[in-house]
């Protein structure tokens, strides 16, 4: 078993992880683990843009208020103000790292002003973008900088198994639980490696793959949340899985996102009869907050018995659409849909987790030595529903704040010089049983979609909880008795995250933001986070 030592271990290679790596590299050795290819993450799939106050007509207070309204009373205002106020500086970080944003055009010519668009829930145009592939542009430029840095080691195809705590280094240690690193499976060889660090940072992204239909990449299985839970960190608000209102509905496409920016530029949601319907649900119409748009679409589909609704872009200039949204235009065209001439069939899909590992504004968890940033963390920014394009912003602000705190405390951080206990696990493999693993994957995801979807009820949630308890016992048996395999690791994690999500939903005796329960349709007068911790469920 190989042991790797570093100053900062970052589990996850998305925007948050890479930004932190760049900020920490001047101080010491950084290792970044990617469970598959370095380029695989939700970050690269982020289309719309990043929110920041960049116009004289806009204001920080407006951005704060829009975030608080979208978050339905559950945002932590001090965190919101911190992230919103530093957003222009984080944009400057990106520019310094080589990221390009689209520039405003005047008279057909580009100016030196950044082009700003508007998305749902925003009062002003404050979304910076690069065509319709903003996340890809940011990620590839950060990755290029990381690869140039000799203090950063990128290690792909390393699937984190479990965090290592101090008692696994010294069983006689009676001090509070402290994280000292992690075990990770090198999927190409089947070997489990040990990683030891001064600080271990979870940047593993979200958990969209817990659901049957999702806009997320295949590795978004809630790994960081499950690992943090297993070592005793608090987890919060997993009932708030945001459903993006508009994913492409096509038999050959399961997770292609149709960016909210299309609605920001004038796209209109219509039903099968061609009727615009959003104004009857919210004054902002198709630009209402995502939770409202997703529920409205769900209601329209159920009312009409239809499999989808449509996003109509045909009233916009065709050349503008091809230039502003080249990826969406070309992808839809591959599926026989010309968005300049026909409406796009769309359905909601699991998109962004507003809950996660409880941290402060700097990414610090309850467990000393363990940090969480980006979508993995529950910082209080999003509350009960994320405001569009605040996600990439959170990646950068949590990375920045985490780097600052690690830098301030750098001299007091220590790497254990002792060896963690040797990794031990069965080596026998049963290929026939892998069919069952796949079936359980599908069962959990379908169960979550049907019983823990956009509209919920106590009866459905209780049924889901009962079945998930049985599944967890089966998963535990497979994990304990079979040779380590990435599919089993991910199954273990999605089972835990699914179970905790249902538990959170059952605890919330109200409807708020993304979470809508027909048995509790009203809000409680005092908003509260839903906290779960191992042993206290």
C-alpha angles and dihedrals in degrees: 000000000000121000119206121194127199142148097244124022114196116193106203134038103220126115095287093050095046093046090052092047091055092049094047099042095086089061102047152313116328128192120196117196122202118190092214128357117349088241095055112103143107088257093072090052095053107114112171108061146244125296121232137142103253103145132080089227090058129067140200090240090056092051090047093050093047089052092048093048092049090047090059097226098310101094119110100237097205090057092046092052092047094053096041093048094051095043096100090052091051089050087054089052089056093049090049088053090054102262115153126212127194113266126224116260125221122183089352092303128106117248126201091254119102114244114243126200132186131237137186116305095014120121094204141026101271106138115115113203147171107219104293095314104071095142092051092051092049095045097047092049092048090046091052090053092047092052090054093054115092092200092062122076117196115204116185130194092033111133111196111233105183141338117255117231130197095260089062087059097041115014090194092058107118096181120111117288110283127183115233102170141298147270115240133189115229095217095199093059104022091234121135114224129198121229121193124187146160089241129018115203125195110214096154098133127224140321108247092135088070083079129065094233118039142149090220130107117259095261097058094110102137093255097155093048093050093046093048091048091052091058094047105264117147117255122201144193101358088155087075103081105154116225112212106226097221125049118149111267108215133128091238097045123064105168113018110135122221101210122239086230088080089064088044089060093050107283115153129212112229136176128235090278091057093251120144104230110172098087090068089059102041138005091237090058113195090003095060117125113288098251091057094045092049093050091045092053090047090052093048092050093049093044093052097033089234128148095224147354127230139245110216116209097155095106091064124086110276095220091051091053093049092049099040097041107027096151094049092043094051095041092051089047089056087059092049097261119126103195091198090062108025138035119260116242108232140176133181118262136181105276122154133017112221092188129058140121109358111246139157120246089281097055095256113151129200090263114079111238093024124103133174129200139174121013092343090068130074100212098159094252097114103034111183096342133019120239110231116271095009089109100076087042090056091050090058099039095048090047091049095047092045091051091050093051093046089049093050091051096035098117092052094052115098135190113221111245093203123091118250115239112283116270111253127187139140114279098199117106129204109196093186090061091057087076088062090049090056091048091051090050090056093044093055094046094047092045091052092048094050101037104025100035135119094306118035140186134194092245093054092044092050091050090050092049093051093051093044092055089058092045091052090056091050092047091050090055093049093046093049098046107034133073113268112273131168092235091057092046091052093044090053090052099046090048091055094044092046091050093048091047092055090045090054091048092051091050093054106085094190143050114256132159111319093357110085119173117180089209091057105031096162133072123251112242094241116047115222136180117242107235126192127179131179111274094015102074 
